[in-house]
Amino acid sequence: MVMYAINNNRDNLIEKIETLPTLPIFSQKIMQLLSEDNVSNKDLVDIIEKDQTLAVMVLRMANSSFYGFLSKVSSIEHALNLLGLNEIKSIVLASSVHRFFSNWRKGCFDRTLFWKHGIICSQVAKYLGNHFKVENDDSLFLAGLIHDLGKVILDKYFNDEFIGVIDLIASYHHTFSRAEKEVLGTTHYHIAAKLLKQWKFPPKVIMQVFYHHAPWYDKNYSASSIIVYLANILTKLSGYRCHPDEQEIDPLEWARSPEIGFVVKSGFDLDYETIKKLLARLQEFIMEESDNMLKLFE
């Protein structure tokens, strides 16, 4: 294996992240509008309807099987009433992040797999939030969608080293985190958290992204970080990994692991039988979403 100058790479990576541009002006304007106390649904409807991509995202979200709304949602106004302002804010931020990164050239790993993993994870996180009664948490969709954002940053700005990461995964079936540490001395979740902080994303979302592999370290938003952690793994177990060769997870071993022990001690009723039932239900939802949420960014 090629030896990389890890410390130098890490310092260079930090410097490059600090030079990344901000999110698009449109996104900043609508976020400012959402932060105003007297914002009306009519104002939002007018703005969203002028942006076809954003309008489609809002309607797809409102019609997602994971949300469980009984009737078909066909208007932006109806979607706003169902989803609420905070969820709309998350959708706007999600749309902005995707647009920002979709303009970059494709690197050494499949962006379609990457975004599908994020989309499914976002929906699973919302579903688990309701299932485990982590109520009024409008950060779960956004955190679930962008939890692996650091991977596309590495792919773009440190492509040669990231090829080394992908090679390790393909050859030895490492996890991304392990391969990244060996090659770069840092991880995708460290990178993503730094950029999101720079972009002034909500602290709760930043922490969920940062701790999505280790929610036991999150002292402020542990319940939400546990949800994103579970959603990430359940998404992989449902067949949606970022890379086909990354380390596989055995559901039974996972159910018996110290990590799930922590989750249970934190108040989540979870065992192997529950995991199997959740997976079966989630896979039903995913099949139902093949022509809706899975096409969110197409």
C-alpha positions in Angstrom: 0.0 0.0 0.0 1.2 3.5 -0.9 2.2 5.5 2.2 0.5 8.9 2.3 1.7 12.1 4.1 -1.3 11.9 6.4 -0.8 15.0 8.5 0.0 17.1 5.4 -3.1 15.8 3.6 -5.3 16.6 6.6 -4.0 20.1 6.9 -4.4 20.7 3.1 -7.9 19.3 3.3 -8.9 21.7 6.0 -7.5 24.6 4.1 -9.4 23.6 1.0 -12.7 23.2 2.9 -12.2 26.7 4.2 -12.2 28.1 0.6 -15.4 26.4 -0.5 -18.1 28.8 -1.6 -21.3 29.4 0.3 -24.7 27.9 -0.7 -26.6 29.5 -3.6 -28.1 33.0 -3.1 -31.6 31.6 -3.7 -31.2 29.2 -0.8 -30.0 32.0 1.4 -33.0 34.2 0.6 -35.6 31.5 1.3 -33.8 30.5 4.5 -33.9 34.2 5.6 -37.6 34.2 4.8 -38.2 31.0 6.8 -36.5 32.6 9.8 -38.9 35.6 9.9 -41.7 35.4 12.5 -44.4 36.7 10.1 -43.7 34.4 7.2 -46.9 33.2 5.5 -47.6 30.0 3.6 -48.5 32.1 0.6 -45.1 33.7 0.5 -43.5 30.3 0.6 -45.8 28.8 -2.0 -45.0 31.6 -4.4 -41.3 31.1 -4.0 -41.3 27.3 -4.1 -43.6 27.2 -7.2 -41.0 29.3 -9.1 -38.4 26.7 -8.5 -39.4 23.5 -10.3 -36.7 21.3 -8.7 -37.6 22.4 -5.2 -41.4 22.1 -5.9 -40.9 18.5 -7.0 -38.8 17.7 -3.9 -41.5 19.1 -1.6 -44.3 17.1 -3.3 -42.2 13.9 -3.3 -41.6 14.3 0.4 -45.2 14.9 1.2 -46.2 11.8 -0.8 -43.5 9.5 0.7 -44.8 6.2 2.1 -42.6 6.7 5.0 -44.6 9.6 6.2 -47.9 7.7 6.1 -50.2 10.5 4.9 -53.5 9.0 3.8 -54.3 11.2 0.8 -52.4 12.1 -2.3 -50.7 15.5 -2.0 -50.8 17.4 -5.3 -50.3 21.1 -4.3 -47.5 22.9 -2.7 -49.9 24.6 -0.3 -51.2 21.2 0.9 -47.7 19.9 1.3 -46.7 22.9 3.4 -49.7 22.4 5.7 -48.8 18.8 6.2 -45.0 19.1 6.5 -44.6 22.4 8.4 -42.1 25.2 8.2 -39.2 23.3 9.8 -39.5 20.4 7.4 -39.6 22.8 4.5 -36.4 24.4 5.7 -34.7 21.0 5.8 -35.9 20.3 2.2 -34.5 23.7 1.0 -31.2 23.0 2.6 -31.1 19.5 1.2 -31.9 20.8 -2.3 -29.1 23.4 -2.0 -26.6 20.8 -0.9 -27.4 18.5 -3.8 -27.2 21.3 -6.3 -23.9 22.4 -5.0 -22.4 19.0 -5.3 -24.2 17.8 -8.4 -22.2 20.3 -10.5 -19.0 18.7 -9.7 -17.4 16.1 -12.0 -17.9 12.5 -11.1 -15.1 11.0 -9.2 -14.1 7.5 -8.4 -17.2 6.2 -6.8 -20.8 5.9 -7.9 -22.7 9.1 -7.0 -26.1 7.4 -7.9 -25.5 4.8 -5.1 -24.3 7.6 -2.8 -27.5 9.7 -3.2 -29.8 6.7 -3.1 -28.2 5.7 0.2 -28.7 9.2 1.5 -32.3 9.4 0.3 -33.3 6.1 1.8 -31.5 6.9 5.1 -33.4 10.2 5.3 -36.7 8.4 5.0 -35.7 5.6 7.4 -34.6 8.2 9.9 -38.0 10.0 9.8 -39.8 6.7 10.1 -37.6 5.6 13.1 -38.2 9.0 14.7 -41.9 8.3 14.7 -41.5 4.6 15.5 -39.4 5.3 18.6 -41.4 8.5 19.4 -38.5 10.9 19.1 -41.1 13.6 18.4 -40.9 17.0 16.9 -37.4 16.4 15.4 -37.3 18.1 12.1 -33.6 17.5 11.7 -33.8 13.8 11.0 -34.6 14.0 7.2 -31.7 16.5 6.5 -29.2 14.7 8.7 -30.1 11.3 7.2 -29.7 12.7 3.7 -26.3 14.4 4.1 -24.6 12.3 6.8 -22.0 11.0 4.3 -21.4 14.3 2.6 -17.7 14.2 3.5 -17.3 11.4 0.9 -18.1 13.6 -2.1 -15.8 16.3 -0.7 -13.0 13.8 -0.4 -13.8 12.5 -3.9 -13.6 16.0 -5.4 -10.7 17.6 -3.6 -8.5 14.6 -2.6 -9.4 12.4 -5.5 -6.0 10.6 -5.7 -6.1 9.7 -2.0 -9.8 8.9 -2.1 -9.0 6.4 -4.9 -6.7 4.8 -2.3 -9.6 4.7 0.1 -11.8 3.0 -2.5 -9.0 0.5 -3.4 -8.8 -0.5 0.3 -12.5 -1.0 0.5 -12.6 -3.0 -2.8 -9.6 -5.2 -1.8 -10.1 -5.7 1.9 -13.8 -4.9 2.4 -12.9 -2.2 5.0 -15.5 0.3 6.2 -15.1 3.8 4.8 -14.1 5.1 8.1 -11.3 2.6 8.6 -9.9 3.1 5.0 -10.1 6.9 5.4 -8.2 6.9 8.6 -5.5 4.7 7.1 -5.1 6.9 4.0 -6.0 10.4 5.2 -5.8 10.3 8.9 -9.4 11.7 9.1 -12.9 10.7 8.2 -15.8 11.7 6.0 -17.9 12.7 9.1 -15.1 15.0 10.4 -15.0 16.6 7.0 -18.7 17.0 6.6 -19.2 18.5 10.1 -16.5 21.1 9.4 -18.2 22.2 6.1 -21.7 22.2 7.6 -20.4 24.4 10.5 -18.8 26.7 8.0 -22.2 26.9 6.2 -23.9 27.7 9.5 -26.2 24.6 9.4 -28.2 23.9 12.6 -26.0 22.6 15.4 -28.2 19.6 15.9 -27.8 18.5 12.2 -24.0 19.0 12.5 -23.8 16.8 15.6 -26.0 14.1 14.0 -23.7 14.0 11.0 -20.6 14.0 13.1 -21.8 11.2 15.4 -23.7 9.0 13.0 -21.1 6.2 13.5 -20.8 6.8 17.3 -23.9 8.4 18.9 -22.6 7.3 22.4 -20.2 10.3 22.2 -23.0 12.8 21.6 -23.8 14.5 24.9 -26.3 17.0 23.5 -28.5 15.3 21.0 -28.0 11.6 21.7 -31.5 10.4 20.9 -31.4 12.0 17.4 -27.9 10.8 16.7 -29.0 7.3 17.7 -31.8 7.5 15.1 -29.4 8.5 12.3 -27.0 5.8 13.4 -29.7 3.2 13.2 -31.1 4.6 9.9 -27.6 4.4 8.3 -27.1 0.7 9.2 -30.7 -0.3 8.4 -30.4 1.4 5.0 -27.2 -0.7 4.3 -29.0 -3.8 5.5 -31.8 -3.0 3.1 -29.4 -3.1 0.2 -28.4 0.5 -0.2 -24.7 0.9 0.6 -22.5 3.7 -0.8 -20.1 1.1 -2.2 -20.8 -2.6 -3.1 -17.5 -3.8 -1.5 -17.7 -2.0 1.8 -17.8 -4.2 4.9 -21.1 -6.1 5.3 -23.1 -6.1 8.5 -24.6 -9.2 10.0 -27.9 -8.3 11.5 -27.7 -11.0 14.3 -24.1 -9.9 15.3 -25.2 -6.3 15.2 -28.2 -7.0 17.4 -25.9 -8.6 20.0 -23.2 -5.9 19.8 -22.3 -3.4 22.5 -23.5 -0.7 20.2 -27.0 -2.0 20.3 -26.6 -2.5 24.0 -26.0 1.2 24.3 -29.0 1.9 22.1 -31.2 -0.2 24.4 -29.9 1.4 27.6 -30.7 4.7 26.0 -34.4 3.8 26.0 -34.8 2.2 22.5 -36.7 -1.1 22.5 -34.6 -3.0 20.0 -33.6 -6.6 19.6 -33.0 -9.1 16.8 -36.6 -9.8 16.2 -37.5 -6.1 16.2 -34.7 -5.4 13.7 -36.0 -8.1 11.4 -39.5 -6.7 11.6 -38.2 -3.2 11.0 -36.2 -4.3 8.0 -39.2 -6.1 6.4 -41.4 -3.0 6.9 -38.7 -0.6 5.6 -38.1 -2.8 2.5 -41.9 -2.6 1.7 -41.7 1.2 1.9 -38.6 1.3 -0.3 -40.4 -0.7 -3.0 -43.3 1.6 -2.8 -41.0 4.6 -3.2 -39.2 3.3 -6.4 -41.0 5.9 -8.5 -41.1 8.7 -5.9 -38.4 9.3 -3.4 -35.8 7.1 -5.1 -36.1 9.5 -8.0 -35.7 12.6 -5.9 -32.6 13.8 -7.6 -33.1 12.5 -11.1 
